[in-house]
Structure formats: C-alpha cells, structure tokens
Amino acid sequence: MTGVSGSVSPDRRRFLTAGAAVLGAAASAQLWLPTAARAAETPLPDGVFSLGVASGDPLPDGVVLWTRLAPDPLNGGGMPDRAVAVEWEVAEDERFRKPVRRGVAQARPELGHSVHVDVRRLRPGRTYWYRFRVSGQISPVGRTRTAPHPASSGGRLRMALASCQNWQHGYFTPYADMLDQDPDFVLFVGDYIYESAPSATGVRRHEGTGEPYSLVQYRNRYAQYRTDPDIAAMHANAPWVVTFDDHEVDNDFAGDIPQDPDKQPHDAFVARLTAAYQAYYEHMPVRASAVPNGPHIQMYRRLEFGRLARLSVLDTRQYRSDQATSQEGAQDSSLTMLGAEQKQWLLDGLRHSPARWNMIGSQIMMAETDLKVGEGKLWYYDAWDGYQAERNALMRELKKVRNPVVFSGDRHLTMISDLKEDYADPNSAVVGAEFVGTSISSNGDQDQAAFHKEWDPRLPDNPHWKLLDAHRGYHLFDIRRDGIDAQVRIVDTVRQQAATPSTLARLRVEAGRPGVEVV
C-alpha cells in the first residue's frame, strides 16, 4: 500500500510497547457516550485492556478492529457475567482530532467479552488510528491500513510472513524488528499458540497445569500469548491476516481425528475442537463469517490488494484426510488436503484472477521434501508431500496461473523453493515459488552446526531448494508489479527479551518468470 513505508519512529515504538494509552487532556475531552449513559455504567475492574488491540483482514473500504476485555487474563478473564457496551472510534490521526467513524459494540460473556468491529465506509489505501473505551478506561491506540482501491495496479505492498511461536521456547523478539520494518500487513500462517503442557525447562513457562481442553483453558493460553509485549506492539501497528495450523488445537490433528485417537475419544475431541475454535475466534481480528459453528470454523477466504495481488488464505487442517504413514499411502489418490469445496474455491480464484500476483497462504509446505539421502524418497507426510495426487494436480494448475507465489510455515525452518510441475522429474517446469517462513520462537536457538550436518546432505536430493536455514525470525516482502523482493530477517537469540536482527538473505521473484533466485 503506497504512501506508508519506512521504520517506526522511536516515539511510536515507545507508545506501542507501553501497553496502555495515556492520552492526556486532549483524549479526556472526547468522552463519546452521553453523560447520563456514563453515569449509569457499573465500574469494571482496572486493566480491562490487558490484551491490547488488533486489526485484521483489510478491505478497500474497511477493516476488523479487535480487543478483548480481560482484567484477569490468565484466570478466565475476570469480567462480570454480563454484556458490556464498548465504545470504539476511528480517526485519520493518532490524536483523534479527525475522527471518521465511531460506535458502540457489545462485549458478550459467551464470546469471552471479545469485541470484533467490522468498520466500513473507510477510504482505500489509507492509514487510520483506532481505540476503545469502557468504564472510564481507554485502550492502547492501534494503527491500521485499508487495502488499495480495487482498480489500483501499481505501488508497493509490504508484507511480513510469520508463524510458529512457542511461548516456552523463547521470547517473541522477531516482532520487535518487524515493527521497525513497518509492513502494510502481517500474514500469520499458523501455530499462534502451542497446546503443550507447562515445562520446567522452558525459557518461559506455559500457564495452567497441562494441555488445554476446555474453553476457559484455551482462553487462558491465548491470553498468555497476547501479553507478550512484542506481539502486542505488532498487532497494534498493522492489520493481520491469520489462519491456524495444528497447535491451536492438537499436534498433527486432521479434520476431527486427533494425533492420538486411542487417548482422545471422538466425542471428547469434537468438544476440544469446539472449545479451541471458539477461543481462536475470540482472540483473532477476523470477521463474523468466522464465528464457529460448534466444531467447525470458516477460515479459508480471499483478500484483494487492488490489481497488484490476490491472497487466497487456505485451511489445511479441517478438511484433510488423515495423514499417510507410508510412501504408498501418500500416493493414494483419494486423500485430500483441502476437501472438494475448498479445492474448487481455490482453483476458481486462481483461474479467474485479475491480479498481477496470485499469492497463497498455506499453513504447511507445498514443495517436496525428500528426507532420504541418495536413491529413493522419504516424504514429510504431514505436509503436502503426504497428499501427492492433490499436490501434483495443483502444481499442474499453477502452471496456467499468472505469477503464483506460496507462503507457508510449520517447519520451523526457512525453506525457500521453486515449485515444480513434477517432482519425480528434475527437468520438469518450474511453475511458481514458495517461501516457507521460519518460526518466531519454536525450536529456540538451534545449534546451527548440528542443523547443517543433518540437512546439507539432503540438498542434492532436493535441487528445487534455493535456501535452507534454521535461525528464528520472519520473512519480509516488497511486492511491486515487476517483482517481489524478499528478505529473510533473523535474530541472534530468542532466549533473551532483546535481540539483534539482521538480514540473512535477499531473494527475488521476477514477474513472468516462475521461481525464485537468491540475489
């Protein structure tokens, strides 16, 4: 989105990371409810905005604004069991001297007192500021951006790709650098929380006494992650486009099948899915279309950024067949990653796209991973490798699509690849590019020598891999009509609350030339 770029100022950084808005006399003069209504309010506990603010899913004329009232965030939230009216305001300036939209939303106990405001009638390609107020308390101020005008075809779109943030493996230090790089939006492709039990050996310790299964337990886990100052600041600085992978529910689950069906009966796992999806909705800046229906949630969707880029966000968990456990099983043509309806939706969106760049957000890796050194293949079944027929058919479709680029997570590694029409034939056509982003903190500070000793011997068997690395961080993309310039941004540690960032590599995808090159 043109017109907003560059690093965040020191003043803005201090404001975002403070965790609370101190707005002074100018703000106190703008009390949005009438005096009688304010007098009738029943005071709430202090600290209702402990989880900060966020925005998401930008449209040319709108964006979702989010907060959740939680004065006691790690103990169910601490709110009274009643609906609470929350005022919201959007302005063209950080001091709210130019307000453009305002209203009142209901924070209801059945949705964890979360607030999702789908603001419309905004102007395309613009920066806005927003805040909430309730019971005399004012939230931190958030900044967001709308998508470009639908007819816009030029300019630059800056996107950050993130995934996999395990609280116990380290601090979320990459977000501090992401804040400085000031992306137009963040694409988060899964594992926002981890469902693992508390560990005495972690850098930080998960709340609770075990894995979450109930709604309250999932709420507490999300609340803990939301209290990290770096992720709170990043949520308050740009809109996010989110989807989930497995750890938001249960490691390696597929549809309504848990990782360990012998330990989690079907009815119990359906109840767990229901709790996990509701807590996910309650903590994410997504539209009402994502309000769960029991053990189901609508997450695959499409966002347009003018005619520059179309982003198709996938759901590779709810509709997939159970994972294969063998090479023969992975080639079963009946297995599906997307399900029939989502697959058709994706193909229709790719075939009829007016965009220069056709981007796909996929939780798990699409390019092949051959883990076996030398003759033969050993695939990574939890990724698209475990669904060979559907993946190969999709690769054939991508050959017909203009400038396809896939953005993935899950692997806790940077794995940047060419997408090939047929991975069984090293000479087959390159049909696109894939960026598998490393993790924010999962796997912690890895032993780089040990990593390369394990993985470098596999490089000759995976000639489509262009870059492989095990540092923590994220990827940053500058998307223009002529090409996409990518940076692999890493930090030196996640074991401390501050880290030194750097650019590990720069890569480029040229428009009209499938594949990716290190520059």
C-alpha positions as CSV (number, residue, x, y, z in Angstrom):
1,M,0.0,0.0,0.0
2,T,1.7,3.1,-1.2
3,G,2.3,6.1,0.9
4,V,3.2,4.4,4.2
5,S,6.7,3.0,4.5
6,G,9.9,3.3,6.5
7,S,10.7,2.4,10.0
8,V,8.7,3.1,13.1
9,S,9.8,6.2,15.0
10,P,11.3,5.8,18.5
11,D,8.3,7.7,19.9
12,R,5.9,5.4,18.1
13,R,7.8,2.3,19.4
14,R,7.7,3.6,23.0
15,F,4.0,4.3,22.6
16,L,3.1,0.9,21.2
17,T,5.1,-1.1,23.7
18,A,3.9,0.8,26.8
19,G,0.8,-1.5,26.8
20,A,-1.6,1.3,27.7
21,A,-2.7,4.6,26.3
22,V,-2.0,7.7,28.2
23,L,-3.9,10.3,26.2
24,G,-3.9,13.3,28.4
25,A,-6.3,16.2,28.4
26,A,-7.0,16.0,24.7
27,A,-8.3,12.5,25.0
28,S,-10.3,13.0,28.2
29,A,-12.2,15.8,26.5
30,Q,-13.5,13.3,23.9
31,L,-15.9,11.2,26.0
32,W,-18.0,9.5,23.4
33,L,-21.1,8.4,25.4
34,P,-23.6,11.0,26.8
35,T,-23.1,12.0,30.4
36,A,-26.2,10.2,31.6
37,A,-25.1,6.9,29.9
38,R,-21.6,7.2,31.5
39,A,-23.1,7.8,34.9
40,A,-25.2,4.6,34.6
41,E,-22.1,2.4,33.9
42,T,-21.2,-0.1,36.5
43,P,-17.5,0.3,37.1
44,L,-15.4,-2.6,35.9
45,P,-12.1,-3.9,37.3
46,D,-9.0,-2.0,36.3
47,G,-6.9,-3.3,33.4
48,V,-9.7,-4.4,31.1
49,F,-7.5,-3.8,28.1
50,S,-4.6,-6.0,29.3
51,L,-4.6,-7.9,25.9
52,G,-4.2,-4.8,23.8
53,V,-5.8,-4.2,20.4
54,A,-5.5,-5.5,16.9
55,S,-6.9,-5.2,13.4
56,G,-7.2,-7.6,10.5
57,D,-8.5,-8.6,7.1
58,P,-8.2,-5.2,5.4
59,L,-10.6,-4.3,2.6
60,P,-10.5,-1.3,0.4
61,D,-13.3,0.3,2.5
62,G,-12.9,-1.5,5.8
63,V,-11.1,-3.4,8.4
64,V,-11.8,-5.5,11.5
65,L,-11.0,-4.0,14.9
66,W,-10.4,-6.2,17.9
67,T,-10.0,-6.2,21.6
68,R,-11.0,-8.4,24.5
69,L,-11.9,-7.2,27.9
70,A,-9.8,-9.2,30.4
71,P,-8.7,-7.6,33.7
72,D,-7.6,-11.0,34.9
73,P,-6.4,-12.6,31.7
74,L,-4.8,-15.8,32.9
75,N,-7.8,-16.8,35.1
76,G,-10.7,-16.7,32.7
77,G,-10.6,-13.0,32.0
78,G,-12.1,-11.7,35.3
79,M,-15.1,-10.0,33.8
80,P,-18.7,-10.0,35.2
81,D,-21.1,-12.4,33.6
82,R,-23.0,-9.7,31.6
83,A,-22.7,-7.9,28.3
84,V,-20.7,-4.7,28.3
85,A,-21.1,-1.8,25.9
86,V,-17.7,-0.8,24.5
87,E,-17.2,2.4,22.6
88,W,-14.9,2.4,19.6
89,E,-13.5,5.3,17.5
90,V,-11.5,5.5,14.2
91,A,-9.6,8.6,13.2
92,E,-7.3,9.9,10.5
93,D,-4.7,11.0,13.0
94,E,-3.1,9.5,16.1
95,R,-4.5,12.2,18.4
96,F,-8.1,11.7,17.2
97,R,-8.6,15.2,16.1
98,K,-10.0,14.0,12.8
99,P,-12.5,11.2,13.8
100,V,-14.2,9.4,10.9
101,R,-16.2,6.6,12.5
102,R,-17.4,5.7,15.9
103,G,-19.9,3.4,17.6
104,V,-20.7,1.0,20.4
105,A,-20.1,-2.7,20.3
106,Q,-21.3,-5.4,22.8
107,A,-18.6,-7.5,24.6
108,R,-20.6,-10.6,25.5
109,P,-19.6,-13.2,28.0
110,E,-20.5,-16.1,25.7
111,L,-17.7,-14.8,23.4
112,G,-15.2,-14.1,26.2
113,H,-16.0,-10.4,26.2
114,S,-14.2,-10.1,22.9
115,V,-15.0,-7.3,20.5
116,H,-15.0,-7.6,16.7
117,V,-15.9,-4.4,14.9
118,D,-16.2,-4.6,11.1
119,V,-15.7,-1.0,10.2
120,R,-16.8,0.1,6.7
121,R,-17.0,3.3,4.7
122,L,-13.3,4.0,5.0
123,R,-11.1,5.2,2.2
124,P,-8.9,2.8,0.3
125,G,-5.1,2.7,0.8
126,R,-5.2,4.8,3.9
127,T,-3.8,4.7,7.4
128,Y,-6.2,5.0,10.3
129,W,-5.9,5.0,14.1
130,Y,-8.4,3.4,16.4
131,R,-9.2,2.9,20.1
132,F,-11.8,1.5,22.5
133,R,-13.3,2.9,25.8
134,V,-15.3,1.3,28.6
135,S,-16.0,2.2,32.2
136,G,-13.6,5.2,32.1
137,Q,-10.7,3.1,30.7
138,I,-9.2,3.8,27.3
139,S,-7.4,1.2,25.3
140,P,-4.0,1.5,23.7
141,V,-4.2,3.2,20.3
142,G,-3.9,1.0,17.3
143,R,-2.9,1.8,13.8
144,T,-4.3,0.0,10.7
145,R,-4.5,0.3,7.0
146,T,-7.1,-0.3,4.4
147,A,-6.3,-2.2,1.2
148,P,-5.7,-0.3,-2.1
149,H,-8.5,0.8,-4.4
150,P,-9.8,-2.2,-6.4
151,A,-8.6,-0.6,-9.7
152,S,-5.2,0.2,-8.3
153,S,-2.4,-1.7,-10.1
154,G,0.8,-0.1,-9.1
155,G,2.7,1.0,-6.0
156,R,4.3,-1.3,-3.4
157,L,2.7,-3.7,-0.9
158,R,4.9,-4.7,2.1
159,M,4.0,-7.9,3.8
160,A,5.6,-9.8,6.7
161,L,5.2,-13.6,6.9
162,A,5.2,-15.2,10.4
163,S,4.3,-18.5,12.1
164,C,5.1,-20.9,14.9
165,Q,5.6,-19.0,18.2
166,N,6.1,-21.3,21.1
167,W,6.0,-19.4,24.4
168,Q,8.2,-21.9,26.2
169,H,10.9,-21.9,23.5
170,G,11.7,-18.2,23.7
171,Y,10.6,-14.6,23.6
172,F,8.9,-13.2,20.5
173,T,11.9,-11.0,19.7
174,P,11.5,-11.1,15.9
175,Y,8.4,-8.9,16.2
176,A,10.5,-6.0,17.5
177,D,12.3,-5.9,14.2
178,M,9.1,-6.5,12.3
179,L,7.7,-3.4,14.0
180,D,10.7,-1.4,12.7
181,Q,10.2,-2.7,9.2
182,D,6.6,-1.4,9.2
183,P,4.8,-3.8,6.9
184,D,1.4,-3.0,5.5
185,F,0.1,-6.2,6.9
186,V,1.2,-9.4,8.5
187,L,0.3,-12.8,7.1
188,F,0.3,-15.3,10.0
189,V,0.0,-18.9,8.8
190,G,-0.4,-20.9,11.9
191,D,0.7,-22.1,15.4
192,Y,-0.2,-18.8,17.2
193,I,-0.3,-20.8,20.4
194,Y,1.0,-24.2,21.5
195,E,-1.2,-26.6,23.4
196,S,1.7,-28.3,25.2
197,A,1.8,-28.6,29.0
198,P,4.0,-26.4,31.1
199,S,7.7,-27.3,31.1
200,A,10.1,-26.5,33.9
201,T,12.9,-26.3,31.3
202,G,11.4,-23.7,29.0
203,V,12.6,-20.2,28.6
204,R,9.2,-19.2,29.7
205,R,6.5,-21.4,31.3
206,H,3.1,-22.1,29.9
207,E,0.2,-21.2,32.3
208,G,-2.0,-23.9,33.7
209,T,-1.2,-27.4,34.8
210,G,-1.5,-29.3,31.5
211,E,-2.7,-29.1,27.9
212,P,-5.8,-27.0,27.3
213,Y,-9.1,-28.9,26.6
214,S,-11.8,-26.6,27.8
215,L,-12.8,-23.2,26.5
216,V,-11.5,-21.5,29.7
217,Q,-8.2,-23.3,29.3
218,Y,-7.8,-22.2,25.7
219,R,-8.8,-18.7,26.6
220,N,-6.1,-18.6,29.3
221,R,-3.5,-19.9,26.9
222,Y,-4.3,-17.3,24.2
223,A,-4.3,-14.6,26.8
224,Q,-0.9,-15.5,28.0
225,Y,0.5,-15.3,24.4
226,R,-1.3,-11.9,23.9
227,T,0.6,-10.5,26.9
228,D,4.0,-10.7,25.2
229,P,4.9,-7.0,24.6
230,D,6.5,-7.5,21.2
231,I,3.5,-9.3,19.6
232,A,1.1,-6.8,21.3
233,A,3.0,-3.9,19.7
234,M,3.0,-5.6,16.3
235,H,-0.8,-6.2,16.5
236,A,-1.3,-2.6,17.3
237,N,0.8,-1.3,14.4
238,A,-0.6,-3.1,11.3
239,P,-3.5,-5.4,10.3
240,W,-3.0,-9.1,10.4
241,V,-4.4,-11.8,8.1
242,V,-4.4,-15.1,10.1
243,T,-5.1,-18.7,9.8
244,F,-4.4,-21.7,12.1
245,D,-2.4,-24.9,11.8
246,D,-2.4,-27.7,14.3
247,H,-1.1,-26.4,17.6
248,E,-4.1,-24.1,18.1
249,V,-5.9,-27.4,18.7
250,D,-3.8,-30.5,19.0
251,N,-0.5,-31.5,17.3
252,D,-0.9,-33.1,13.9
253,F,-4.7,-33.4,14.0
254,A,-6.6,-33.9,10.7
255,G,-10.3,-32.9,10.5
256,D,-11.9,-34.5,13.6
257,I,-9.1,-37.0,14.1
258,P,-6.6,-36.2,16.9
259,Q,-3.0,-37.1,16.9
260,D,-3.7,-39.9,19.5
261,P,-7.2,-41.3,18.9
262,D,-6.5,-44.1,21.4
263,K,-6.3,-41.4,24.1
264,Q,-8.9,-38.9,22.8
265,P,-12.3,-40.5,22.0
266,H,-14.2,-38.9,19.1
267,D,-16.8,-37.1,21.2
268,A,-14.1,-35.7,23.5
269,F,-12.0,-34.5,20.6
270,V,-15.1,-32.8,19.0
271,A,-15.6,-31.0,22.3
272,R,-12.0,-30.0,22.2
273,L,-12.3,-28.7,18.6
274,T,-15.3,-26.7,19.6
275,A,-13.5,-25.0,22.5
276,A,-10.3,-24.4,20.5
277,Y,-12.1,-22.8,17.5
278,Q,-14.2,-20.6,19.7
279,A,-11.1,-19.4,21.7
280,Y,-9.3,-18.8,18.3
281,Y,-12.2,-16.6,17.1
282,E,-12.3,-14.7,20.3
283,H,-8.6,-13.7,20.1
284,M,-8.2,-13.0,16.4
285,P,-9.2,-9.9,14.3
286,V,-11.5,-11.8,11.9
287,R,-15.0,-11.1,10.6
288,A,-18.2,-12.6,11.8
289,S,-18.0,-15.1,9.0
290,A,-15.5,-16.9,11.2
291,V,-17.8,-17.3,14.2
292,P,-17.6,-21.0,14.8
293,N,-20.5,-23.4,14.4
294,G,-19.6,-26.0,17.0
295,P,-16.5,-27.9,15.9
296,H,-16.3,-26.0,12.6
297,I,-15.0,-22.6,11.7
298,Q,-14.8,-20.8,8.3
299,M,-11.3,-19.7,7.7
300,Y,-10.4,-20.0,4.0
301,R,-11.0,-16.7,2.4
302,R,-9.7,-14.3,-0.2
303,L,-8.4,-10.8,0.1
304,E,-7.7,-8.4,-2.7
305,F,-5.0,-5.7,-2.8
306,G,-6.1,-3.8,-5.9
307,R,-5.0,-5.5,-9.1
308,L,-1.5,-5.9,-7.7
309,A,-2.1,-9.0,-5.6
310,R,-4.8,-11.5,-4.7
311,L,-4.3,-13.5,-1.5
312,S,-6.0,-16.9,-1.0
313,V,-5.8,-18.0,2.6
314,L,-6.1,-21.8,3.0
315,D,-7.3,-24.0,5.7
316,T,-5.3,-27.2,5.5
317,R,-6.5,-28.8,8.8
318,Q,-10.3,-29.0,8.9
319,Y,-10.9,-30.8,5.6
320,R,-7.9,-33.0,5.2
321,S,-7.8,-36.8,5.2
322,D,-5.9,-38.4,8.0
323,Q,-2.1,-38.3,7.3
324,A,-0.5,-41.1,5.4
325,T,2.2,-43.2,7.1
326,S,3.9,-44.7,4.1
327,Q,5.1,-43.8,0.6
328,E,2.3,-45.9,-0.8
329,G,-0.3,-44.2,1.4
330,A,0.9,-40.8,0.4
331,Q,0.1,-41.6,-3.3
332,D,-3.5,-42.6,-2.6
333,S,-5.5,-40.5,-5.0
334,S,-8.5,-40.4,-2.6
335,L,-6.5,-38.4,0.0
336,T,-7.3,-34.7,0.2
337,M,-5.7,-31.7,1.9
338,L,-8.3,-29.1,1.1
339,G,-11.6,-31.0,0.6
340,A,-13.6,-30.8,-2.5
341,E,-15.3,-27.4,-1.8
342,Q,-12.2,-25.5,-0.8
343,K,-10.2,-27.0,-3.6
344,Q,-12.7,-25.8,-6.2
345,W,-12.9,-22.4,-4.5
346,L,-9.1,-22.1,-4.7
347,L,-8.9,-23.2,-8.4
348,D,-11.7,-20.8,-9.4
349,G,-9.9,-17.9,-7.6
350,L,-6.7,-18.7,-9.4
351,R,-8.2,-19.3,-12.8
352,H,-10.2,-16.1,-12.9
353,S,-7.9,-13.7,-11.0
354,P,-7.3,-10.2,-12.4
355,A,-4.3,-9.8,-10.1
356,R,-0.6,-9.4,-11.1
357,W,0.4,-11.7,-8.3
358,N,-1.6,-14.7,-7.1
359,M,-0.5,-15.4,-3.6
360,I,-1.5,-18.4,-1.5
361,G,-1.2,-18.6,2.3
362,S,-0.7,-22.3,3.1
363,Q,0.0,-23.5,6.7
364,I,2.2,-26.3,5.5
365,M,4.9,-26.8,2.9
366,M,3.9,-27.4,-0.7
367,A,7.3,-28.1,-2.3
368,E,8.7,-31.6,-2.0
369,T,10.9,-32.6,1.0
370,D,12.9,-35.7,0.2
371,L,14.4,-36.8,3.6
372,K,16.2,-39.8,2.2
373,V,19.8,-39.2,1.1
374,G,20.5,-41.0,-2.2
375,E,18.2,-43.3,-4.1
376,G,14.5,-43.4,-3.3
377,K,12.3,-40.9,-1.5
378,L,11.1,-40.4,2.0
379,W,8.5,-37.7,2.2
380,Y,7.3,-35.5,5.1
381,Y,3.8,-36.8,5.4
382,D,2.2,-34.0,7.5
383,A,2.9,-31.5,4.7
384,W,1.6,-31.6,1.1
385,D,4.0,-34.4,0.4
386,G,1.6,-36.7,2.2
387,Y,-1.1,-35.8,-0.4
388,Q,0.8,-36.4,-3.6
389,A,-2.1,-36.7,-6.0
390,E,-3.8,-33.5,-4.9
391,R,-0.5,-31.6,-4.7
392,N,0.7,-32.7,-8.2
393,A,-2.7,-31.7,-9.7
394,L,-2.4,-28.3,-8.1
395,M,1.1,-27.9,-9.5
396,R,-0.3,-28.6,-13.0
397,E,-2.9,-25.9,-12.3
398,L,-0.3,-23.4,-11.1
399,K,1.5,-23.7,-14.5
400,K,-1.5,-21.9,-16.0
401,V,-1.7,-19.2,-13.3
402,R,-0.1,-15.7,-13.6
403,N,2.8,-15.3,-11.1
404,P,1.8,-17.8,-8.3
405,V,3.7,-17.5,-5.0
406,V,3.0,-19.6,-1.9
407,F,3.7,-18.5,1.6
408,S,3.9,-21.3,4.3
409,G,5.0,-22.1,7.8
410,D,5.1,-25.1,10.1
411,R,8.6,-26.3,9.5
412,H,10.4,-24.0,12.0
413,L,12.9,-23.5,9.2
414,T,13.4,-21.1,6.3
415,M,12.9,-23.3,3.2
416,I,12.6,-21.4,0.0
417,S,12.0,-23.4,-3.1
418,D,10.9,-23.5,-6.7
419,L,7.6,-25.2,-7.2
420,K,7.9,-27.9,-9.9
421,E,5.3,-29.4,-12.2
422,D,6.6,-32.9,-11.4
423,Y,9.0,-33.5,-8.6
424,A,9.7,-37.0,-9.9
425,D,11.3,-35.3,-12.9
426,P,14.1,-32.9,-12.0
427,N,13.9,-31.4,-15.5
428,S,10.1,-30.6,-15.3
429,A,8.9,-27.0,-15.5
430,V,9.1,-24.5,-12.6
431,V,5.6,-23.3,-12.0
432,G,6.0,-20.9,-9.1
433,A,7.9,-20.0,-5.9
434,E,7.4,-20.9,-2.2
435,F,8.6,-19.2,0.9
436,V,8.4,-21.4,4.0
437,G,9.0,-18.9,6.8
438,T,11.0,-19.9,9.8
439,S,9.5,-19.7,13.3
440,I,9.1,-16.7,15.6
441,S,10.4,-18.8,18.5
442,S,9.6,-22.5,18.1
443,N,12.7,-24.7,18.4
444,G,14.5,-21.9,20.2
445,D,18.1,-21.0,19.4
446,Q,19.1,-24.0,17.3
447,D,22.6,-25.4,17.0
448,Q,23.4,-24.3,13.5
449,A,26.3,-26.7,13.0
450,A,24.1,-29.7,14.0
451,F,21.4,-28.4,11.7
452,H,23.7,-28.2,8.7
453,K,25.2,-31.6,9.5
454,E,21.7,-33.1,9.3
455,W,20.3,-31.2,6.4
456,D,23.1,-30.3,4.0
457,P,23.4,-34.0,2.8
458,R,19.8,-33.7,1.6
459,L,20.4,-30.8,-0.7
460,P,21.4,-32.8,-3.8
461,D,18.2,-34.8,-3.5
462,N,16.1,-31.5,-3.4
463,P,17.6,-29.4,-6.1
464,H,14.5,-27.1,-6.1
465,W,15.5,-25.8,-2.6
466,K,17.1,-22.4,-3.0
467,L,17.7,-21.6,0.7
468,L,17.7,-23.6,3.9
469,D,18.3,-22.1,7.3
470,A,17.4,-22.7,11.0
471,H,17.6,-19.2,12.6
472,R,14.5,-17.7,14.2
473,G,12.8,-14.8,12.5
474,Y,10.3,-14.0,9.7
475,H,10.2,-13.1,6.0
476,L,9.6,-9.6,4.6
477,F,8.3,-8.9,1.1
478,D,8.1,-5.8,-1.0
479,I,5.6,-6.6,-3.8
480,R,5.6,-4.5,-6.9
481,R,4.4,-5.1,-10.5
482,D,7.8,-6.1,-11.8
483,G,8.8,-8.4,-9.0
484,I,8.8,-9.4,-5.3
485,D,11.9,-8.6,-3.3
486,A,12.2,-10.8,-0.2
487,Q,14.3,-10.6,2.9
488,V,14.9,-13.4,5.4
489,R,15.1,-11.4,8.6
490,I,16.6,-13.3,11.6
491,V,17.5,-12.6,15.2
492,D,20.6,-13.8,17.1
493,T,18.6,-15.1,20.1
494,V,15.1,-15.7,21.4
495,R,16.3,-16.7,24.9
496,Q,16.5,-13.1,26.0
497,Q,14.0,-10.3,25.8
498,A,16.2,-8.2,23.4
499,A,17.9,-9.5,20.3
500,T,20.0,-8.2,17.4
501,P,18.3,-8.5,14.0
502,S,19.9,-8.9,10.6
503,T,19.1,-9.8,7.0
504,L,20.3,-13.4,6.4
505,A,19.5,-13.4,2.6
506,R,17.7,-11.4,-0.1
507,L,15.8,-13.1,-2.9
508,R,13.7,-12.1,-5.8
509,V,10.8,-13.4,-7.8
510,E,10.5,-11.8,-11.3
511,A,7.1,-11.2,-12.7
512,G,6.5,-13.5,-15.7
513,R,9.4,-15.8,-14.6
514,P,8.3,-18.6,-12.3
515,G,10.7,-19.5,-9.5
516,V,12.9,-17.6,-7.0
517,E,16.5,-16.6,-7.0
518,V,18.9,-15.6,-4.3
519,V,20.4,-12.1,-5.1
